[in-house]
Amino acid sequence: MSDTSYTPPRVWKWEPGNGGKFANINRPIAGPTHDKALPVGKHPLQLYSLATPNGVKVTIMLEELLAKGIEAAEYDAYLIQIGEGDQFGSGFVDVNPNSKIPALMDHSTNPPQRVFESGAILLYLAEKFSAFLPTDPAKRTECLSWLFWQMGSGPILGGGFGHFYAYAPEKYQYPIDRYTMEVKRQLDVLDRHLANNRYMAGDEYTIADMAIYPWYGALVKNRVYEAAEFLEAHTYTNMLRWAEELDARPAVQRGRMVNRTFGEPSEQLHERHDASDFEHKTQDKL
């Protein structure tokens, strides 16, 4: 291993532009960079997001709620272009002071309730609509354990492995080896668990599946980082079975489209304001 040795200075100084693909939006301070109000649509639930794995968690949840016939889960989804710094607009920062997508405003409450962090949004919606969260105490605890597992493990996959393997301006063996080892361990954790369970919390499809699937399901299906061969994703057979089952759910398919700006045009729905938006998209494909 021959990575160039680095001696940290006594006091770190920020060098703008140093950080790879997303360097233009990374900075060591919080707060807005410009004034920009957020749009508000016709539904009580207003989502501000992008179809990254964290964003997809919430759009899948909302589409699954609607598929269950819960009309109060109707929502408007507005696109936040993180590459252009939309998340640093004053309106978005008011909803999420951490300037990360997704962010949700619930206007059915007085005053309106903001919710940020994808796991918190999933839990908020599950409790609000009494859906996709087991009521049995033991099963509920299992579900929440896996939900929080994803929230804790995800940064290793995204900010760790994903950054150094796919986005860093230079490739170094040590960080790639370090994070690859941990991601493969995480995949093994999931694969062993799914060998004896249909879903993450047992036989019941829950917010734990919705949290884990956009990251780890996408990883084994080669939808993030193009690393399936590198990670030998084909060996995680139980994960592939689980990911393919979720892939087949119509609500999951719709949720993956919302706020999507990349891939096949037919799979993109930049904004979503009504269920008929998907019908129009289907007609466009014909």
C-alpha positions as CSV (number, residue, x, y, z in Angstrom):
1,M,0.0,0.0,0.0
2,S,1.6,3.2,-1.1
3,D,-0.8,6.1,-0.6
4,T,0.9,9.4,-0.2
5,S,1.4,10.2,3.5
6,Y,-0.5,13.3,4.8
7,T,0.4,15.2,7.9
8,P,-2.6,17.2,9.2
9,P,-1.9,20.8,9.9
10,R,-2.3,22.1,13.5
11,V,-5.5,24.0,12.3
12,W,-7.5,22.8,9.3
13,K,-8.3,25.4,6.6
14,W,-11.0,25.0,4.1
15,E,-9.9,24.9,0.4
16,P,-13.0,25.5,-1.7
17,G,-13.2,23.1,-4.6
18,N,-11.3,20.3,-2.9
19,G,-13.5,17.3,-2.6
20,G,-14.3,15.6,-5.9
21,K,-17.6,15.5,-7.8
22,F,-19.6,17.4,-5.2
23,A,-17.0,19.9,-4.2
24,N,-19.1,22.8,-5.4
25,I,-21.8,22.3,-2.8
26,N,-19.6,21.2,0.1
27,R,-18.7,23.8,2.8
28,P,-17.9,23.7,6.5
29,I,-20.7,26.1,7.6
30,A,-24.5,25.8,7.8
31,G,-27.2,28.2,6.9
32,P,-28.7,29.6,3.7
33,T,-26.6,31.1,0.9
34,H,-29.5,32.9,-0.8
35,D,-33.2,33.8,-0.4
36,K,-35.6,31.5,-2.1
37,A,-39.1,30.6,-0.9
38,L,-40.3,27.1,-1.4
39,P,-43.4,26.4,-3.5
40,V,-46.5,25.0,-1.8
41,G,-48.9,22.8,-3.7
42,K,-52.5,21.8,-3.1
43,H,-52.0,18.8,-0.7
44,P,-51.2,19.0,3.0
45,L,-48.0,17.0,2.5
46,Q,-45.3,18.9,0.7
47,L,-42.1,17.0,-0.2
48,Y,-38.9,18.8,-1.3
49,S,-36.5,16.2,-2.6
50,L,-34.4,14.5,-5.2
51,A,-34.4,10.8,-6.2
52,T,-31.2,9.9,-4.5
53,P,-31.5,6.8,-2.2
54,N,-32.5,8.9,0.7
55,G,-35.1,10.7,-1.3
56,V,-36.5,7.5,-2.8
57,K,-37.2,6.1,0.7
58,V,-39.9,8.8,1.3
59,T,-41.5,8.7,-2.2
60,I,-41.8,4.9,-1.9
61,M,-43.5,5.3,1.5
62,L,-45.9,7.9,0.2
63,E,-46.8,5.8,-2.9
64,E,-47.3,2.8,-0.7
65,L,-49.6,4.7,1.6
66,L,-51.7,5.8,-1.4
67,A,-51.7,2.2,-2.7
68,K,-53.3,1.2,0.6
69,G,-56.1,3.7,-0.1
70,I,-55.0,6.3,2.4
71,E,-56.1,9.4,0.5
72,A,-54.7,11.8,3.2
73,A,-51.3,10.7,2.1
74,E,-51.6,12.6,-1.2
75,Y,-48.6,14.9,-1.7
76,D,-46.8,17.4,-3.9
77,A,-43.2,16.6,-4.6
78,Y,-40.9,19.4,-5.7
79,L,-37.5,18.9,-7.1
80,I,-34.5,20.1,-5.2
81,Q,-31.4,20.3,-7.4
82,I,-28.6,19.7,-4.9
83,G,-26.0,20.1,-7.6
84,E,-27.2,23.7,-8.1
85,G,-27.4,24.4,-4.4
86,D,-31.2,24.5,-4.0
87,Q,-30.8,23.0,-0.5
88,F,-29.1,26.2,0.6
89,G,-32.1,28.4,-0.2
90,S,-33.6,30.1,2.8
91,G,-37.0,28.3,2.4
92,F,-35.4,24.9,2.4
93,V,-33.1,25.7,5.3
94,D,-36.2,26.7,7.3
95,V,-37.6,23.2,6.7
96,N,-34.2,21.4,7.2
97,P,-31.5,23.3,8.9
98,N,-29.1,20.5,7.9
99,S,-29.6,21.4,4.2
100,K,-30.1,17.8,3.1
101,I,-32.9,16.2,1.1
102,P,-35.5,15.0,1.7
103,A,-37.5,17.5,3.7
104,L,-41.3,17.4,4.4
105,M,-43.8,19.9,5.5
106,D,-47.2,18.7,6.9
107,H,-49.7,21.4,6.5
108,S,-52.5,19.3,8.1
109,T,-51.3,20.4,11.5
110,N,-51.5,23.8,13.1
111,P,-48.9,25.1,13.0
112,P,-47.5,23.1,10.0
113,Q,-45.0,20.5,11.1
114,R,-41.6,20.2,9.5
115,V,-39.9,16.8,9.3
116,F,-36.3,16.2,8.2
117,E,-34.0,13.2,8.0
118,S,-35.3,10.4,5.9
119,G,-35.7,7.9,8.7
120,A,-37.6,10.5,10.8
121,I,-39.9,11.1,7.9
122,L,-40.6,7.4,7.4
123,L,-41.4,7.0,11.1
124,Y,-43.5,10.2,11.2
125,L,-45.7,9.0,8.3
126,A,-45.9,5.5,9.6
127,E,-47.2,6.8,12.9
128,K,-49.5,9.4,11.4
129,F,-51.2,6.9,9.1
130,S,-50.8,3.7,11.2
131,A,-49.2,1.8,8.4
132,F,-46.0,-0.1,7.6
133,L,-45.0,-0.2,11.3
134,P,-45.9,-3.3,13.3
135,T,-48.2,-2.8,16.3
136,D,-46.9,-5.8,18.2
137,P,-44.2,-4.5,20.5
138,A,-41.6,-7.1,19.6
139,K,-42.1,-6.7,15.9
140,R,-42.1,-2.9,16.2
141,T,-38.8,-3.0,18.0
142,E,-37.3,-5.3,15.3
143,C,-38.5,-2.9,12.6
144,L,-37.1,0.2,14.3
145,S,-33.8,-1.6,15.0
146,W,-33.4,-2.2,11.3
147,L,-34.5,1.3,10.5
148,F,-31.9,2.8,12.7
149,W,-29.3,0.3,11.5
150,Q,-29.7,1.8,8.0
151,M,-29.4,5.3,9.3
152,G,-26.2,4.4,11.1
153,S,-24.8,2.2,8.3
154,G,-25.7,4.3,5.3
155,P,-23.0,6.9,5.7
156,I,-20.4,4.1,5.5
157,L,-21.8,3.1,2.2
158,G,-22.5,6.6,0.7
159,G,-20.0,9.0,2.2
160,G,-17.4,6.3,2.7
161,F,-17.4,3.7,0.0
162,G,-19.3,5.6,-2.6
163,H,-17.1,8.7,-2.3
164,F,-13.8,7.0,-2.4
165,Y,-14.7,4.4,-5.0
166,A,-16.8,6.5,-7.4
167,Y,-16.4,10.2,-6.7
168,A,-13.1,11.1,-5.1
169,P,-10.7,13.1,-7.4
170,E,-8.0,10.5,-6.8
171,K,-8.2,6.8,-6.0
172,Y,-6.3,5.6,-3.0
173,Q,-6.2,1.9,-1.9
174,Y,-6.4,2.4,1.8
175,P,-9.8,4.2,2.0
176,I,-11.3,2.0,-0.7
177,D,-10.1,-1.2,1.0
178,R,-11.3,0.1,4.4
179,Y,-14.8,1.0,3.2
180,T,-15.2,-2.0,0.9
181,M,-14.5,-4.3,3.8
182,E,-17.2,-2.7,5.9
183,V,-19.8,-2.5,3.1
184,K,-19.3,-6.2,2.3
185,R,-19.7,-6.9,6.0
186,Q,-23.0,-4.9,6.0
187,L,-24.2,-6.9,2.9
188,D,-23.4,-10.1,4.7
189,V,-25.4,-8.9,7.7
190,L,-28.4,-8.3,5.5
191,D,-28.0,-11.4,3.5
192,R,-27.8,-13.7,6.5
193,H,-30.8,-12.0,8.0
194,L,-32.9,-12.3,4.8
195,A,-32.0,-16.0,4.6
196,N,-34.6,-16.6,7.3
197,N,-36.9,-13.6,6.8
198,R,-39.0,-12.5,3.8
199,Y,-38.6,-8.9,4.8
200,M,-36.4,-7.0,7.2
201,A,-38.8,-7.2,10.2
202,G,-40.0,-10.7,9.4
203,D,-43.1,-11.5,7.2
204,E,-44.4,-7.9,7.3
205,Y,-43.3,-5.3,4.8
206,T,-42.3,-2.2,6.7
207,I,-40.5,1.1,6.7
208,A,-37.3,-0.8,7.5
209,D,-37.5,-2.3,4.0
210,M,-38.2,1.1,2.5
211,A,-35.2,2.6,4.2
212,I,-32.7,-0.2,3.3
213,Y,-33.9,-1.0,-0.2
214,P,-32.9,2.3,-2.0
215,W,-29.4,2.0,-0.8
216,Y,-28.5,-1.7,-0.4
217,G,-31.1,-3.1,-2.8
218,A,-29.8,-0.7,-5.4
219,L,-26.2,-1.6,-4.7
220,V,-26.7,-5.3,-5.4
221,K,-28.8,-4.5,-8.5
222,N,-25.9,-2.2,-9.7
223,R,-27.9,1.0,-9.6
224,V,-25.5,2.9,-7.4
225,Y,-21.7,3.4,-7.9
226,E,-21.6,0.6,-10.7
227,A,-19.9,-1.5,-8.1
228,A,-21.8,-4.8,-8.3
229,E,-19.0,-6.7,-9.9
230,F,-16.4,-5.2,-7.6
231,L,-18.4,-6.2,-4.5
232,E,-19.4,-9.6,-5.9
233,A,-23.1,-8.7,-5.5
234,H,-24.2,-11.9,-7.2
235,T,-23.1,-13.8,-4.1
236,Y,-25.7,-12.1,-1.9
237,T,-28.5,-14.3,-3.2
238,N,-31.0,-13.6,-0.4
239,M,-30.6,-9.8,-0.8
240,L,-31.1,-10.2,-4.6
241,R,-34.3,-12.2,-3.9
242,W,-35.6,-9.5,-1.6
243,A,-34.6,-6.6,-3.9
244,E,-36.3,-8.2,-6.8
245,E,-39.5,-8.7,-4.8
246,L,-39.5,-5.0,-3.9
247,D,-38.7,-4.0,-7.5
248,A,-41.9,-5.7,-8.6
249,R,-44.2,-3.6,-6.3
250,P,-46.0,-0.9,-8.4
251,A,-45.7,1.7,-5.6
252,V,-41.9,1.1,-5.4
253,Q,-41.7,1.6,-9.2
254,R,-43.6,4.9,-8.9
255,G,-41.6,6.0,-5.9
256,R,-38.4,5.5,-7.8
257,M,-39.6,7.8,-10.6
258,V,-40.5,10.8,-8.4
259,N,-38.0,13.7,-8.5
260,R,-35.7,11.6,-10.7
261,T,-33.6,13.6,-13.1
262,F,-31.2,10.9,-14.5
263,G,-31.5,7.7,-16.3
264,E,-34.1,6.9,-19.0
265,P,-36.4,9.8,-19.6
266,S,-39.4,7.4,-19.3
267,E,-38.3,6.7,-15.7
268,Q,-38.2,10.4,-14.7
269,L,-41.0,12.4,-13.0
270,H,-39.3,15.6,-12.0
271,E,-42.3,16.8,-10.0
272,R,-45.3,14.9,-8.7
273,H,-48.6,16.7,-7.8
274,D,-51.3,14.0,-8.6
275,A,-51.5,10.3,-9.3
276,S,-52.5,11.2,-12.9
277,D,-48.9,12.4,-13.4
278,F,-47.8,8.8,-13.7
279,E,-50.6,8.1,-16.2
280,H,-49.4,11.0,-18.4
281,K,-45.9,9.6,-18.2
282,T,-47.1,6.2,-19.3
283,Q,-48.9,7.8,-22.2
284,D,-45.7,9.6,-23.2
285,K,-44.0,6.3,-23.5
286,L,-46.6,4.9,-25.9
